[in-house]
Amino acid sequence: MTDSNAHGADLSALKIDRSKKTKPPGRWKRWLHLLWVPVIIIGYFAYQASIREIRPSLKVRTATAYTITGSNATAELVATGYVVAQVKAAVASKATGRLRVLNVEEGDVVTKDEVLAELYNEDIKAQLAIAEANLSLSLADSIETELNLRRQIKLRESDYTTAEVVEAATAAFAKAAASVKASRAAVRAAEVDLEYTIIKAPFDGTVLTKNADVGEMVAPFASSASSRGAVVTIADMRSLEVEADVSESNIQKVKIGAPCEIILDAYPDVTYAGFVKKIVPTADRSRATVMVKVAFSNLDDKVLPEMSARVNFLPEKSGEDQYVEPVLVVDHGAITSRDGQTVAFVVDGEYVSQQAITIGRRMGDETEIVSGLSAGQTVVLSPPGGLKSGDKIEISQ
């Protein structure tokens, strides 16, 4: 194109026509942009929910808060322990041998010096027979030497013998007398050995366990791995008491002779009256507890050794008209601390929530809850240090 043609060209086509106005974007397009906000919010919560669902659950043990009334609520202190026989013995043999006879079984009532068992003792009986025979021989020698001594003394008075002969006869008689004493001691030793093979009851009681059977080897202190030490274990059921461990911080609340209420775990609906018999004058440094022995005021056949029991230490003077409000308690293991605050973790379905609580008295394994929980709520026992509200849990059996 020549210059003349360029100047002659129509440049009006390049001019912007401002008379034509552009239309604004439609209203539906603006709403389309706003719809992205709830989509993002919904996606965030969906993501959090999915993470919460796939997060591994923490296995925990739980307990339930419940209310107590009556003497349980009025108790100044609650402790747990076991029923223990104060007169108890593992009856064993002082001799070593094979068990030949066993006359008792578990539950049998025995009296003092009753024969419980017997070992094979034919060899001991033979030794006793030999000792008795030697004693008879020694007695015969003693009689012979005594008669000879008397005869020599008479002969000496008539000057028919010498002093030396009398002295020899005297020495022979003394020797025979000593032999008799030795023979008597041998007989007694054999009798004692025979008594060791016969096992007798040391006191009136009841057979608790049978530790050996007929044919088994029995040895003192079970010196062999294949032998038995005790044959039976007996106890005087009249000496049953509860040995309870009381915290050092609460021992000042326990007084000798103070009334108590004993509840056996085997019979939770039965109560036994008791009293504080003894406070053992030493403490267990590993557990920071002091043992207290509580005697029964009324015993029956239901009470057995080694049963677990709970002891309510009651006030020395408690009026019958005293009104007792129910007390809410929970297992002490459910109580923990977070940021200096006493809390418990309440189970809500598969998740937990931290709940601030106020606690009161310690009552054995339970603790009084003044506020923060209600009866029937389930709480986590021994909550891990990292547990927090909203964590997913799984209750272990």
Secondary structure, 3 states (H helix, E strand, C coil): CCHHHHHHCCHHHHCCCCCCCCCCCCHHHHHHHHCHHHHHHHHHHHHHHHHHHHCCCEEEEEEECEEECCHHHHCCEEEEEEEEECCEEEEECCCCEEEEEECCCCCCEECCCCEEEEECCHHHHHHHHHHHHHHHHHHHHHHHHHHHHHHHHHHHHCCCCCHHHHHHHHHHHHHHHHHHHHHHHHHHHHHHHHHHCEEECCCCEEEEEECCCCCCEECHHHCCCCCECEEEEEECHHHEEEEEEEEHHHHHHCCCCCEEEEEECCCCCCEEEEEEEEEEEEEECCCCEEEEEEEECCCCCCCCCCCEEEEEECCCCCCCCCCCCCEEEEEHHHCEEECCEEEEEEEECCEEEEEECEEEEEECCEEEEEECCCCCCEEEECCCCCCCCCCEEEECC
